[in-house]
Amino acid sequence: MTIKVGYFVGSLSAQSINRKVAEKIVELASNDLEFVEIPYQDLPLYNHDLDGDYPQAALDMKAAIAANDAIMFVTPEYNRSVPGALKNAIDWGSRPWGQNAFAGKPAGIVGASIGAPGTSMAQQHLRNILGFLDMPTMRQPEAYVQYEEGCLDTERTQSFLKAWVDAFQSYIELWHRANA
């Protein structure tokens, strides 16, 4: 059975270290997981006034979320929280009220920074947001990647990321069996 996993990279930068981590996770994952990045760079700032006339970029993103069995967030930490662009995408995906595209989608969170605990606050804030959105989120193992050039090629980092993505796959499968 193929499990479709949509993923958000919290940084919009093409050179984002979190994008590199996401790509490495996709590379290390089982063939039973099919990953697709969910783009959100074209979204305007969320505005309640647009709930009756949703922008096409927001409709496309919500359709991409709905097309997946689970969602993975790979995010940096900006000012001890999630990046504004990612929060904006989450707001668009969860609105208008009663049309939350994220509800019931199992989620996993990974983050990378140059400091050891650099994404811990962002991940905690994201867990709070996902809890409100009714996204069952894998709690353990947590994944904080201390990024430095070449680290994604080391056996230690690859082993860590492989163990995380395998645990995420098990979590998704368990959640779907329990909620079938």
Phi, psi and omega in degrees: 000127177273132177255124180269123181240115172274146178223148177249131171262122187294338178257137178278351182295134176295335181262013183305134175293331177289329173295319178296320177296315178302315179298322179292320178299315178301318180296322184275345186290156175300153176293349177284348178256130176246114184260144173216129177286137178262110182284148178213009185294341182265003180288138170285172173297138181299136179217119180307330180298340181267002182303328180277348181218068186300136176296150181302322180300322179288320177297318179296318180295317179297322177294322178295320177298312182299331183284356184249155179275339183204165180230135176244135177248125177240105193224144170279182175244126176244121177052043178066027178206190178282151176300144181303321181296322178293316178299320177299316179297319179297319178299314178298319183290338183259002184242167349294168183310132180090358180234045183285109181291341182275340188305129176079002179271120176298143186230153173226148183233133175226150176210148180229143174205173179281345177259151184304306182260023192303336181250010184297317180291319178299317180295322178294317177297318180296321177299320178298316180296313183294326176299316178296326182279004180065040175255111176294119189248130178301128182268321181226143359282148173279156183225104175243113183260122174274110188267132166215155184310128178089351185295330182287350178263356181279150179298323181298311181292318180296320177297318178297311181293323178296316178297320180295312183292328175294318177295321178297317178300314179299319179298314179299312182299316179298315180298315181292323177296317182289338184246017180285000000 
